[in-house]
Amino acid sequence: QTLTLWVLEINAGARAFYRDFGFIPDGGTKVDELTTERLVAFRYRIDLKERPER
C-alpha cells in the first residue's frame, strides 16, 4: 500500500516534516496558475508496508 500527498514548494517546513517521516519525492509536480500567484506542488509518497514502526 502506498500513501501519496502533495506539498507546496514554498512550504519547506512541511516538505522537511514529510521527508523526516519517511516520505520521498517521486518526481511528480503540478502547477496551479489559477490563483493570484503561481503555486508549484511536489508529490511525495511512502510505502506503508515498508515503513518501520514508530
N, CA, C and O atoms as CSV, one atom per row, in Angstrom:
chain,resi,resn,atom,element,x,y,z
A,1,GLN,N,N,0.834,-1.177,0.000
A,1,GLN,CA,C,0.000,0.000,0.000
A,1,GLN,C,C,0.875,1.235,0.000
A,1,GLN,O,O,1.889,1.297,0.696
A,2,THR,N,N,0.474,2.208,-0.783
A,2,THR,CA,C,1.232,3.450,-0.905
A,2,THR,C,C,0.341,4.630,-0.559
A,2,THR,O,O,-0.819,4.690,-0.965
A,3,LEU,N,N,0.895,5.560,0.190
A,3,LEU,CA,C,0.208,6.803,0.519
A,3,LEU,C,C,0.902,7.924,-0.244
A,3,LEU,O,O,2.126,8.046,-0.204
A,4,THR,N,N,0.114,8.740,-0.940
A,4,THR,CA,C,0.643,9.833,-1.743
A,4,THR,C,C,0.062,11.146,-1.258
A,4,THR,O,O,-1.108,11.214,-0.881
A,5,LEU,N,N,0.888,12.201,-1.267
A,5,LEU,CA,C,0.394,13.534,-0.913
A,5,LEU,C,C,1.138,14.577,-1.722
A,5,LEU,O,O,2.202,14.313,-2.281
A,6,TRP,N,N,0.558,15.768,-1.773
A,6,TRP,CA,C,1.158,16.901,-2.475
A,6,TRP,C,C,1.553,17.953,-1.455
A,6,TRP,O,O,0.812,18.221,-0.509
A,7,VAL,N,N,2.731,18.554,-1.651
A,7,VAL,CA,C,3.237,19.585,-0.743
A,7,VAL,C,C,3.678,20.782,-1.590
A,7,VAL,O,O,4.378,20.627,-2.590
A,8,LEU,N,N,3.257,21.971,-1.172
A,8,LEU,CA,C,3.657,23.172,-1.900
A,8,LEU,C,C,5.162,23.402,-1.807
A,8,LEU,O,O,5.772,23.208,-0.756
A,9,GLU,N,N,5.739,23.815,-2.915
A,9,GLU,CA,C,7.177,24.090,-2.978
A,9,GLU,C,C,7.592,25.122,-1.929
A,9,GLU,O,O,8.662,25.000,-1.333
A,10,ILE,N,N,6.765,26.125,-1.702
A,10,ILE,CA,C,7.124,27.199,-0.766
A,10,ILE,C,C,7.024,26.776,0.697
A,10,ILE,O,O,7.453,27.516,1.581
A,11,ASN,N,N,6.466,25.599,0.963
A,11,ASN,CA,C,6.285,25.138,2.338
A,11,ASN,C,C,7.435,24.203,2.734
A,11,ASN,O,O,7.251,22.992,2.862
A,12,ALA,N,N,8.611,24.783,2.923
A,12,ALA,CA,C,9.811,23.996,3.237
A,12,ALA,C,C,9.660,23.216,4.536
A,12,ALA,O,O,10.171,22.101,4.647
A,13,GLY,N,N,8.974,23.777,5.513
A,13,GLY,CA,C,8.780,23.081,6.782
A,13,GLY,C,C,7.993,21.793,6.616
A,13,GLY,O,O,8.350,20.767,7.196
A,14,ALA,N,N,6.931,21.836,5.834
A,14,ALA,CA,C,6.127,20.634,5.593
A,14,ALA,C,C,6.912,19.614,4.780
A,14,ALA,O,O,6.833,18.415,5.045
A,15,ARG,N,N,7.666,20.083,3.795
A,15,ARG,CA,C,8.461,19.153,2.996
A,15,ARG,C,C,9.475,18.429,3.871
A,15,ARG,O,O,9.666,17.222,3.719
A,16,ALA,N,N,10.126,19.142,4.782
A,16,ALA,CA,C,11.090,18.520,5.694
A,16,ALA,C,C,10.394,17.553,6.643
A,16,ALA,O,O,10.909,16.469,6.913
A,17,PHE,N,N,9.233,17.936,7.146
A,17,PHE,CA,C,8.473,17.076,8.053
A,17,PHE,C,C,8.146,15.748,7.387
A,17,PHE,O,O,8.367,14.691,7.978
A,18,TYR,N,N,7.621,15.787,6.160
A,18,TYR,CA,C,7.252,14.548,5.478
A,18,TYR,C,C,8.480,13.718,5.123
A,18,TYR,O,O,8.431,12.491,5.209
A,19,ARG,N,N,9.580,14.355,4.725
A,19,ARG,CA,C,10.819,13.596,4.458
A,19,ARG,C,C,11.297,12.897,5.723
A,19,ARG,O,O,11.683,11.729,5.680
A,20,ASP,N,N,11.274,13.607,6.850
A,20,ASP,CA,C,11.696,13.006,8.121
A,20,ASP,C,C,10.803,11.831,8.510
A,20,ASP,O,O,11.259,10.898,9.171
A,21,PHE,N,N,9.552,11.872,8.110
A,21,PHE,CA,C,8.594,10.815,8.428
A,21,PHE,C,C,8.761,9.606,7.509
A,21,PHE,O,O,8.203,8.541,7.774
A,22,GLY,N,N,9.533,9.770,6.422
A,22,GLY,CA,C,9.797,8.654,5.518
A,22,GLY,C,C,9.229,8.809,4.119
A,22,GLY,O,O,9.423,7.934,3.275
A,23,PHE,N,N,8.528,9.912,3.857
A,23,PHE,CA,C,8.025,10.162,2.509
A,23,PHE,C,C,9.197,10.546,1.611
A,23,PHE,O,O,10.157,11.173,2.059
A,24,ILE,N,N,9.107,10.162,0.339
A,24,ILE,CA,C,10.138,10.548,-0.618
A,24,ILE,C,C,9.466,11.230,-1.812
A,24,ILE,O,O,8.383,10.824,-2.233
A,25,PRO,N,N,10.110,12.269,-2.356
A,25,PRO,CA,C,9.558,12.885,-3.564
A,25,PRO,C,C,9.720,11.911,-4.726
A,25,PRO,O,O,10.789,11.327,-4.904
A,26,ASP,N,N,8.662,11.735,-5.519
A,26,ASP,CA,C,8.736,10.766,-6.615
A,26,ASP,C,C,8.867,11.433,-7.983
A,26,ASP,O,O,8.738,10.775,-9.016
A,27,GLY,N,N,9.122,12.739,-7.985
A,27,GLY,CA,C,9.317,13.445,-9.248
A,27,GLY,C,C,8.066,14.096,-9.808
A,27,GLY,O,O,8.147,14.876,-10.758
A,28,GLY,N,N,6.917,13.790,-9.239
A,28,GLY,CA,C,5.678,14.393,-9.716
A,28,GLY,C,C,5.580,15.846,-9.293
A,28,GLY,O,O,5.878,16.195,-8.151
A,29,THR,N,N,5.160,16.688,-10.221
A,29,THR,CA,C,4.935,18.097,-9.909
A,29,THR,C,C,3.642,18.546,-10.567
A,29,THR,O,O,3.205,17.977,-11.568
A,30,LYS,N,N,3.043,19.566,-9.994
A,30,LYS,CA,C,1.903,20.204,-10.637
A,30,LYS,C,C,1.958,21.689,-10.330
A,30,LYS,O,O,2.488,22.117,-9.305
A,31,VAL,N,N,1.396,22.461,-11.246
A,31,VAL,CA,C,1.425,23.913,-11.134
A,31,VAL,C,C,-0.005,24.428,-11.177
A,31,VAL,O,O,-0.784,24.057,-12.055
A,32,ASP,N,N,-0.340,25.283,-10.223
A,32,ASP,CA,C,-1.651,25.938,-10.194
A,32,ASP,C,C,-1.433,27.404,-10.532
A,32,ASP,O,O,-0.860,28.156,-9.743
A,33,GLU,N,N,-1.886,27.796,-11.690
A,33,GLU,CA,C,-1.733,29.188,-12.113
A,33,GLU,C,C,-3.069,29.923,-12.096
A,33,GLU,O,O,-3.179,31.027,-12.630
A,34,LEU,N,N,-4.076,29.319,-11.488
A,34,LEU,CA,C,-5.397,29.935,-11.436
A,34,LEU,C,C,-5.566,30.836,-10.223
A,34,LEU,O,O,-6.625,31.434,-10.034
A,35,THR,N,N,-4.540,30.936,-9.412
A,35,THR,CA,C,-4.583,31.799,-8.234
A,35,THR,C,C,-3.836,33.096,-8.542
A,35,THR,O,O,-3.342,33.282,-9.654
A,36,THR,N,N,-3.757,33.976,-7.570
A,36,THR,CA,C,-3.061,35.247,-7.791
A,36,THR,C,C,-1.550,35.058,-7.913
A,36,THR,O,O,-0.853,35.936,-8.422
A,37,GLU,N,N,-1.047,33.925,-7.449
A,37,GLU,CA,C,0.373,33.614,-7.607
A,37,GLU,C,C,0.513,32.193,-8.117
A,37,GLU,O,O,-0.368,31.359,-7.908
A,38,ARG,N,N,1.610,31.927,-8.779
A,38,ARG,CA,C,1.876,30.594,-9.339
A,38,ARG,C,C,2.297,29.669,-8.203
A,38,ARG,O,O,3.291,29.926,-7.523
A,39,LEU,N,N,1.544,28.596,-7.999
A,39,LEU,CA,C,1.848,27.645,-6.926
A,39,LEU,C,C,2.344,26.335,-7.525
A,39,LEU,O,O,1.690,25.745,-8.385
A,40,VAL,N,N,3.500,25.891,-7.063
A,40,VAL,CA,C,4.083,24.628,-7.508
A,40,VAL,C,C,4.004,23.646,-6.352
A,40,VAL,O,O,4.327,23.986,-5.214
A,41,ALA,N,N,3.571,22.424,-6.649
A,41,ALA,CA,C,3.482,21.383,-5.622
A,41,ALA,C,C,4.291,20.169,-6.067
A,41,ALA,O,O,4.346,19.839,-7.252
A,42,PHE,N,N,4.909,19.521,-5.101
A,42,PHE,CA,C,5.665,18.296,-5.340
A,42,PHE,C,C,4.903,17.116,-4.750
A,42,PHE,O,O,4.283,17.227,-3.692
A,43,ARG,N,N,4.956,15.994,-5.444
A,43,ARG,CA,C,4.292,14.780,-4.956
A,43,ARG,C,C,5.284,13.950,-4.146
A,43,ARG,O,O,6.407,13.693,-4.581
A,44,TYR,N,N,4.846,13.543,-2.971
A,44,TYR,CA,C,5.624,12.676,-2.085
A,44,TYR,C,C,4.841,11.398,-1.872
A,44,TYR,O,O,3.610,11.399,-1.897
A,45,ARG,N,N,5.560,10.307,-1.662
A,45,ARG,CA,C,4.863,9.057,-1.357
A,45,ARG,C,C,5.658,8.221,-0.373
A,45,ARG,O,O,6.864,8.395,-0.199
A,46,ILE,N,N,4.944,7.313,0.260
A,46,ILE,CA,C,5.563,6.404,1.220
A,46,ILE,C,C,4.924,5.030,1.034
A,46,ILE,O,O,3.715,4.922,0.830
A,47,ASP,N,N,5.735,3.997,1.106
A,47,ASP,CA,C,5.239,2.624,1.050
A,47,ASP,C,C,4.882,2.215,2.471
A,47,ASP,O,O,5.766,2.070,3.316
A,48,LEU,N,N,3.614,2.031,2.738
A,48,LEU,CA,C,3.156,1.740,4.099
A,48,LEU,C,C,3.593,0.361,4.583
A,48,LEU,O,O,3.685,0.133,5.790
A,49,LYS,N,N,3.860,-0.550,3.672
A,49,LYS,CA,C,4.293,-1.890,4.077
A,49,LYS,C,C,5.749,-1.901,4.525
A,49,LYS,O,O,6.143,-2.732,5.344
A,50,GLU,N,N,6.553,-0.977,3.990
A,50,GLU,CA,C,7.977,-0.951,4.321
A,50,GLU,C,C,8.305,0.054,5.407
A,50,GLU,O,O,9.448,0.117,5.861
A,51,ARG,N,N,7.333,0.838,5.832
A,51,ARG,CA,C,7.574,1.870,6.845
A,51,ARG,C,C,7.818,1.219,8.203
A,51,ARG,O,O,7.004,0.414,8.655
A,52,PRO,N,N,8.923,1.556,8.857
A,52,PRO,CA,C,9.177,0.978,10.186
A,52,PRO,C,C,8.190,1.510,11.217
A,52,PRO,O,O,7.689,2.628,11.090
A,53,GLU,N,N,7.919,0.715,12.222
A,53,GLU,CA,C,7.023,1.140,13.311
A,53,GLU,C,C,7.691,2.241,14.110
A,53,GLU,O,O,8.908,2.231,14.292
A,54,ARG,N,N,6.906,3.187,14.587
A,54,ARG,CA,C,7.431,4.277,15.426
A,54,ARG,C,C,6.879,4.152,16.811
A,54,ARG,O,O,7.193,4.968,17.678
